[in-house]
């Protein structure tokens, strides 16, 4: 499944809103896992893209391929 940066932001915003409504107090930790496509050997590129708001060159085939949101167990 391929989604755009705008779609991912909307999904995260909707999930965050839904989760905040369900909470009665405190915070819940969630782990967001993404599978991204980038040029080989460009690990720094991935980190920079995340820090800059997931700016990918979609014309070159880069982007978010899959994502998953899971609640983490309390520590």
C-alpha positions as CSV (number, residue, x, y, z in Angstrom):
1,X,0.0,0.0,0.0
2,X,1.4,3.4,-1.0
3,X,0.3,6.6,0.7
4,X,1.4,10.2,0.3
5,X,2.9,12.3,3.0
6,X,-0.3,14.3,3.2
7,X,-2.3,11.1,3.7
8,X,0.1,9.9,6.5
9,X,-0.2,13.2,8.3
10,X,-4.0,13.0,8.1
11,X,-4.0,9.4,9.3
12,X,-1.7,10.2,12.3
13,X,-3.8,13.3,13.1
14,X,-7.0,11.3,13.1
15,X,-5.6,8.5,15.2
16,X,-4.1,11.0,17.7
17,X,-7.5,12.7,18.0
18,X,-9.3,9.4,18.4
19,X,-6.9,8.2,21.0
20,X,-7.0,11.4,23.0
21,X,-10.8,11.2,23.1
22,X,-10.6,7.6,24.5
23,X,-8.2,8.5,27.2
24,X,-9.3,9.7,30.6
25,X,-5.9,11.0,31.6
26,X,-2.2,10.5,31.1
27,X,-0.5,9.6,27.9
28,X,-0.2,6.4,26.0
29,X,2.9,5.5,24.0
30,X,2.6,4.3,20.4
31,X,5.2,2.9,18.1
32,X,4.9,4.0,14.5
33,X,6.7,1.7,12.1
34,X,7.2,2.6,8.4
35,X,8.7,0.8,5.4
36,X,10.2,3.5,3.1
37,X,11.8,3.3,-0.3
38,X,15.1,5.3,-0.8
39,X,18.2,5.0,-2.9
40,X,20.7,2.2,-1.7
41,X,23.2,3.2,0.9
42,X,21.3,6.4,1.9
43,X,20.7,5.8,5.6
44,X,21.4,9.4,6.4
45,X,18.9,10.4,3.8
46,X,16.2,8.5,5.6
47,X,16.9,10.2,8.9
48,X,17.0,13.7,7.3
49,X,13.8,12.9,5.5
50,X,12.1,12.0,8.8
51,X,13.4,15.1,10.5
52,X,12.3,17.3,7.6
53,X,8.8,15.9,7.6
54,X,9.1,12.9,5.3
55,X,10.1,14.8,2.1
56,X,10.6,12.1,-0.5
57,X,11.2,12.3,-4.3
58,X,8.1,10.4,-5.4
59,X,9.1,10.7,-9.1
60,X,12.2,8.6,-8.3
61,X,10.1,5.9,-6.6
62,X,10.9,7.1,-3.0
63,X,8.2,7.2,-0.4
64,X,6.3,5.4,2.4
65,X,5.4,1.9,1.3
66,X,3.7,0.6,4.5
67,X,3.0,1.9,8.0
68,X,1.8,0.4,11.2
69,X,0.7,2.0,14.5
70,X,0.9,-0.1,17.7
71,X,0.3,0.7,21.3
72,X,3.3,0.0,23.5
73,X,3.1,-1.7,26.8
74,X,3.7,0.5,29.8
75,X,7.2,0.6,31.1
